[in-house]
């Protein structure tokens, strides 16, 4: 090699390194943008757009772009869209995924390709335990945790007998496992209804009336929630038995309940790691801008999607935009060193959050708009028990 080429070689190497760092970052975000369940996905999409505006569409000094895909509320479609993002769009990081059955079909696609995969909602218990993976992060909770907190809330409120009604799929089964793990009273009835086809609960309500429980626990997320609550009121049960829910009362569904004048939901309680009136600077900015953008309160689904972007940014910032440094990004993300909407928290070794869970009451705000408002801490720094099965 002549002297001129020898002199140019270091510059070529520097140019190559710079080009790697200058590569735009592409994040594939899979959510539900059609079907009645889209009321959740549209909240997530709005929250991601707000987060990207807040960070100036940059991470680690590099331009960042979101590629949204619609899973159509289908595991098969979710997997196909994940494969498209990997092979055609060539995204660097995967995020989103509302539903545990969609996540179960999709996550292996990204993880086998060596990509970081962040669940912005689905808290599939297997991925918190036996299927934990070094590149898998959850920005929300493990499926049973909210229900475990609800079981403890029932104990605190003195409920002795409980009737359970839930959707019969992976998340529904895990929710029921959670509430029964902590509730100290007696389960007097249990109905696991087909999902998502079940739309008439008259037979189940008749059994509830006969059992005369002190409380009813339900898990019907997304578009099923308003249908269930409408029929619950029509059955007359709303005036007789307190209702306790997980994933049915939030910023996505409460406007529908208020429009339908389902006043029976006011004063009901649920549990969650977050509330729109949680007092920290990040959350205040997020909620204000979400309400400005959409005219509605954000749901926890939106809060988790917003947090997902900040979590990814913490990893990309740590490697100064070198998206190929997966080890560096993963190590930085595992520190949870960013200003979350939930306040300070940390990740367990399975990359699921260790965080507080609160009771929340459905109330009308000063303008008459229905919202969930923070009440008491039910669990402090709660970690999913499934972490014992994680080999990381």
C-alpha positions in Angstrom: 0.0 0.0 0.0 1.5 3.4 -0.9 1.9 6.2 1.5 -1.1 8.1 0.3 -3.4 5.1 0.9 -1.8 4.6 4.3 -2.6 8.1 5.2 -6.2 7.9 4.1 -7.0 4.6 5.9 -7.5 6.1 9.4 -9.8 8.7 7.8 -11.8 6.0 6.1 -12.2 4.1 9.3 -13.3 7.3 11.1 -15.9 8.0 8.4 -17.2 4.5 8.7 -17.6 4.8 12.5 -19.3 8.1 12.1 -21.8 6.7 9.5 -22.7 3.9 11.9 -23.5 6.4 14.6 -25.3 8.8 12.2 -27.8 6.1 11.1 -31.4 7.1 11.9 -32.9 5.1 14.6 -36.1 3.2 13.7 -38.5 2.0 16.3 -41.3 -0.4 15.3 -44.4 0.1 17.4 -47.1 -2.5 17.1 -50.5 -1.7 18.6 -54.2 -2.0 17.8 -55.5 0.7 15.5 -58.6 -1.0 14.1 -61.5 -3.0 15.7 -63.2 -1.8 18.9 -60.0 -2.4 20.8 -58.4 0.5 18.9 -59.5 2.9 21.6 -56.5 1.7 23.5 -54.1 1.7 20.6 -55.1 5.2 19.6 -54.2 6.4 23.1 -50.9 4.7 22.8 -50.1 6.3 19.4 -51.0 9.7 20.7 -48.7 9.2 23.7 -45.8 8.1 21.6 -46.2 11.1 19.3 -46.2 13.4 22.4 -43.1 11.7 23.7 -41.3 12.1 20.4 -42.2 15.8 20.3 -40.9 16.2 23.9 -37.5 14.7 23.0 -37.2 16.5 19.7 -37.4 13.3 17.7 -33.8 12.6 18.7 -32.0 10.0 20.8 -28.3 10.0 21.5 -27.9 12.9 19.1 -29.4 10.9 16.2 -32.8 11.3 14.5 -35.4 8.8 15.6 -38.5 7.6 13.8 -41.5 5.5 14.8 -43.0 3.0 12.4 -46.5 2.2 13.6 -48.2 -1.1 12.7 -51.7 -2.4 13.4 -52.1 -5.9 14.9 -55.8 -5.9 14.2 -56.3 -7.5 17.6 -54.9 -10.8 16.2 -51.9 -12.9 17.2 -51.4 -14.0 13.5 -51.5 -10.4 12.2 -49.3 -9.1 15.1 -46.6 -11.7 14.2 -46.9 -10.8 10.5 -46.5 -7.1 11.2 -43.5 -7.8 13.5 -41.9 -9.8 10.7 -42.6 -6.9 8.3 -40.9 -4.5 10.6 -37.9 -6.7 11.0 -37.4 -7.7 7.3 -38.8 -4.9 5.3 -38.6 -1.8 7.5 -35.4 -3.0 9.2 -36.3 -1.4 12.5 -33.7 -1.3 15.3 -36.0 -1.8 18.3 -39.5 -3.2 18.8 -42.1 -1.8 21.2 -45.8 -1.7 21.8 -48.0 -4.9 22.1 -51.2 -4.5 24.1 -52.3 -8.1 24.2 -50.6 -11.0 25.8 -51.6 -13.5 23.1 -50.3 -11.1 20.4 -47.0 -10.6 22.4 -46.6 -14.4 22.7 -46.8 -14.8 19.0 -44.6 -11.8 18.2 -41.8 -11.5 20.7 -39.9 -14.6 19.6 -39.5 -13.1 16.1 -37.7 -10.0 17.4 -35.7 -11.8 20.2 -34.4 -14.5 17.8 -33.1 -11.7 15.6 -31.1 -10.2 18.5 -33.3 -7.1 18.8 -34.4 -5.3 22.0 -38.1 -5.9 22.5 -40.2 -3.7 24.9 -43.7 -4.5 25.9 -45.6 -1.3 26.4 -48.5 -3.1 28.0 -48.8 -6.9 27.8 -47.4 -8.3 31.0 -47.3 -12.0 30.0 -46.3 -13.9 33.1 -44.1 -16.4 31.3 -41.9 -13.6 30.1 -41.5 -12.4 33.7 -40.4 -16.0 34.7 -39.5 -19.0 32.6 -39.3 -17.1 29.3 -37.4 -14.1 30.6 -34.8 -12.9 28.1 -31.9 -10.5 28.3 -33.4 -8.4 25.5 -37.0 -8.3 26.7 -38.2 -5.4 28.8 -41.6 -4.6 30.2 -42.6 -0.9 30.6 -45.8 -1.7 32.5 -46.3 -4.6 34.9 -46.7 -8.4 35.1 -50.3 -9.5 34.4 -51.1 -10.7 37.9 -49.7 -7.7 39.7 -52.7 -5.3 39.4 -55.0 -8.1 40.3 -52.8 -9.0 43.3 -53.1 -5.4 44.4 -56.9 -5.5 43.9 -57.1 -8.6 46.1 -55.2 -6.8 48.9 -57.5 -3.7 48.4 -60.5 -6.0 48.9 -59.0 -7.2 52.2 -58.4 -3.7 53.3 -62.1 -2.8 52.5 -63.4 -5.8 54.5 -64.9 -7.7 51.6 -65.5 -11.4 52.6 -67.2 -12.9 49.6 -66.3 -12.4 45.9 -67.7 -13.3 42.5 -65.1 -13.4 39.6 -65.9 -12.6 36.0 -63.1 -12.4 33.4 -62.2 -12.9 29.8 -60.9 -16.4 29.1 -57.5 -15.9 27.6 -53.9 -15.7 28.8 -54.2 -12.3 30.5 -57.6 -13.1 32.0 -56.4 -16.3 33.6 -53.4 -14.5 35.0 -55.6 -11.7 36.4 -57.7 -14.2 38.2 -54.6 -16.0 39.5 -53.5 -12.6 40.9 -56.6 -11.7 42.7 -57.1 -15.2 44.2 -53.5 -15.2 45.4 -54.0 -12.3 47.7 -57.8 -12.2 48.5 -58.4 -13.7 51.9 -62.1 -14.2 51.6 -64.3 -16.8 49.9 -64.7 -17.0 46.1 -68.5 -17.8 45.7 -68.5 -18.0 41.9 -66.3 -17.8 38.9 -67.1 -17.3 35.2 -64.4 -17.3 32.5 -66.2 -16.1 29.4 -65.0 -16.6 25.7 -62.7 -13.9 24.4 -63.3 -11.7 22.5 -66.6 -13.1 21.2 -68.7 -13.0 24.4 -71.1 -10.1 24.4 -74.1 -11.1 26.6 -73.6 -11.6 30.3 -77.2 -12.1 31.3 -76.7 -15.8 32.3 -73.6 -14.8 34.4 -75.5 -12.0 36.1 -78.2 -14.4 37.1 -75.7 -16.5 38.8 -74.2 -13.4 40.6 -77.6 -12.5 41.9 -78.1 -16.0 43.3 -74.7 -16.0 44.9 -75.2 -12.6 46.7 -71.4 -11.8 47.0 -70.1 -8.7 48.8 -68.1 -7.7 45.7 -67.7 -8.6 42.0 -64.3 -8.6 40.4 -64.1 -8.2 36.6 -61.4 -8.1 33.9 -62.8 -6.9 30.5 -60.3 -4.6 28.8 -60.7 -2.4 25.7 -64.1 -2.3 23.9 -65.6 -5.1 26.1 -65.5 -2.9 29.2 -68.3 -0.5 28.1 -70.5 -3.4 27.0 -70.0 -5.2 30.3 -70.7 -2.1 32.4 -73.8 -1.2 30.4 -75.3 -4.6 31.0 -74.2 -4.7 34.6 -76.2 -1.5 35.2 -79.2 -2.8 33.2 -79.2 -6.0 35.3 -79.8 -4.0 38.5 -76.6 -5.4 40.1 -75.0 -2.0 40.2 -77.3 -0.9 42.9 -76.8 -4.1 45.0 -73.1 -5.2 44.8 -69.9 -3.1 44.7 -67.8 -3.6 41.5 -64.0 -3.9 41.5 -62.1 -3.8 38.3 -58.7 -4.0 36.6 -58.2 -2.5 33.2 -61.8 -1.4 32.6 -61.8 2.2 34.1 -59.3 4.6 32.5 -58.9 7.6 30.3 -59.9 5.5 27.2 -63.1 4.1 28.5 -64.4 6.6 31.0 -65.5 9.1 28.3 -67.7 6.3 26.8 -69.1 5.6 30.2 -69.9 9.2 30.9 -71.5 9.6 27.5 -73.7 6.6 28.2 -74.5 8.1 31.6 -73.3 5.0 33.4 -73.1 6.8 36.7 -72.8 3.4 38.5 -69.0 3.5 37.8 -68.5 6.7 39.9 -67.1 5.8 43.3 -65.8 2.4 42.1 -62.3 1.4 42.8 -59.5 -0.2 40.8 -55.7 -0.6 41.2 -52.8 0.5 39.1 -49.1 1.6 39.3 -50.0 5.0 37.9 -52.8 7.7 38.0 -53.1 10.9 36.0 -52.9 13.0 39.2 -49.6 11.3 40.4 -47.5 14.1 41.6 -44.2 14.4 39.6 -43.0 16.8 36.9 -42.8 14.3 34.0 -46.4 13.1 34.7 -47.8 16.6 35.0 -46.3 17.6 31.6 -47.4 14.4 29.9 -51.0 14.6 31.2 -51.3 18.3 30.3 -50.1 17.8 26.8 -52.1 14.6 26.3 -55.3 16.4 27.3 -54.4 19.3 25.0 -53.8 16.9 22.0 -56.8 14.6 22.5 -59.3 16.4 24.8 -59.2 13.4 27.1 -57.3 12.1 30.1 -54.6 9.6 29.3 -55.1 6.0 30.3 -52.3 3.9 31.8 -51.9 2.4 28.3 -50.9 5.9 27.1 -48.6 6.5 30.2 -46.8 3.3 29.5 -46.3 4.1 25.8 -44.9 7.5 26.7 -42.6 5.9 29.2 -41.5 3.3 26.6 -40.0 6.1 24.5 -38.2 7.6 27.4 -36.8 4.2 28.3 -35.5 3.6 24.8 -34.0 7.1 24.8 -32.1 6.3 28.0 -30.5 3.3 26.3 -29.7 5.1 23.0 -28.3 8.1 24.8 -25.9 5.9 26.8 -24.4 4.5 23.6 -24.4 8.0 21.9 -26.6 6.8 19.1 -24.6 3.7 18.2 -27.6 1.5 17.8 -25.5 -1.5 17.1 -24.2 -1.6 20.7 -27.1 -3.7 22.0 -25.2 -4.7 25.1 -24.6 -1.0 26.1 -28.2 -0.1 25.4 -29.5 -3.0 27.4 -27.3 -2.3 30.4 -28.4 1.4 30.4 -32.1 0.6 30.1 -31.8 -1.9 33.0 -30.8 0.9 35.3 -34.2 2.7 34.8 -32.3 5.9 35.0 -34.8 8.3 33.5 -37.7 10.5 34.6 -40.6 8.1 34.5 -44.3 9.2 34.7 -44.5 6.8 37.7 -41.7 8.4 39.5 -38.6 6.5 40.7 -38.7 2.7 40.2 -36.2 0.0 39.3 -36.2 -3.1 37.1 -35.9 -6.6 38.5 -33.4 -9.1 37.0 -36.2 -10.1 34.6 -36.5 -6.5 33.3 -40.0 -6.1 34.8 -40.6 -3.0 37.0 -40.4 -3.1 40.8 -42.9 -0.3 41.7 -45.8 0.9 43.8 -49.4 0.0 43.2 -52.2 2.3 44.2 -55.9 2.3 44.7 -57.8 4.7 42.4 -61.3 6.0 42.6 -63.5 6.9 39.7 -64.6 10.5 40.2 -65.6 13.7 38.4 -62.9 16.4 38.1 -63.6 20.1 38.7 -64.9 20.4 35.2 -67.2 17.4 35.5 -65.0 15.1 33.4 -64.7 11.6 34.8 -61.3 10.4 35.7 -59.4 7.9 38.0 -57.9 9.7 41.0 -55.1 8.5 43.2 -56.1 7.3 46.7 -53.8 5.0 48.8 -50.7 2.9 48.3 -51.6 -0.7 48.3 -48.2 -2.2 47.6 -44.8 -0.6 48.1 -42.1 -1.5 45.6 -43.9 -4.7 44.5 -42.0 -7.3 42.4 -43.7 -10.0 40.5 -43.3 -13.4 42.2 -42.7 -15.0 38.8 -39.1 -13.5 38.9 -38.2 -16.7 40.9 -38.4 -18.6 37.6 -36.2 -16.3 35.7 -32.7 -17.6 35.0 -31.0 -14.3 34.0 
